Amino acid sequence: MGVILFQLTFGKLPFPIDQGYAVFADKVANEKVKIPATPEIPASLVYLIYSCLEANQTKRFSIDDFLQSTWMQEQPQLETIKEEKMENIN
C-alpha cells in the first residue's frame, strides 16, 4: 500500500529500482523513506505514507489502520463508494 500511495502522490517510487527488485524490496523493508518537500500535500497523507512504509513490521500500518487513518477519514467520496458497494451486495 505504501509504495503505491507514494507513487500516486509523488509520481515516483520511494526508492530507486535500478539495482533490481530484490534491492528495492530490501530498501522498502529496512530503510526509512524520504518524503519530498511538498507543501501542498496534507500532513495526514504524509503520516499515512510514512506509516505504510515503516521498516519495522510491528509498527507498520495494517489494512485496518490504513482504512481508519485520518487521511482516509477526511475523504468524503469514500463514504459514497462504501455505501454504493453495500447497496450492490444487498
Residue, then its C-alpha position, 0 to 999 in steps of 0.5 A: m500500500g505504501v509504495i503505491l500511495f507514494q507513487l500516486t502522490f509523488g509520481k515516483l517510487p520511494f526508492p530507486i529500482d535500478q539495482g533490481y527488485a530484490v534491492f528495492a524490496d530490501k530498501v522498502a523493508n529496512e530503510k526509512v523513506k524520504i518524503p519530498a518537500t511538498p507543501e501542498i500535500p496534507a500532513s495526514l497523507v504524509y503520516l499515512i505514507y510514512s506509516c505504510l512504509e515503516a521498516n519495522q513490521t510491528k509498527r507498520f500500518s495494517i489494512d485496518d489502520f490504513l482504512q481508519s487513518t485520518w487521511m482516509q477519514e477526511q475523504p468524503q467520496l469514500e463514504t459514497i463508494k462504501e455505501e454504493k458497494m453495500e447497496n450492490i451486495n444487498 
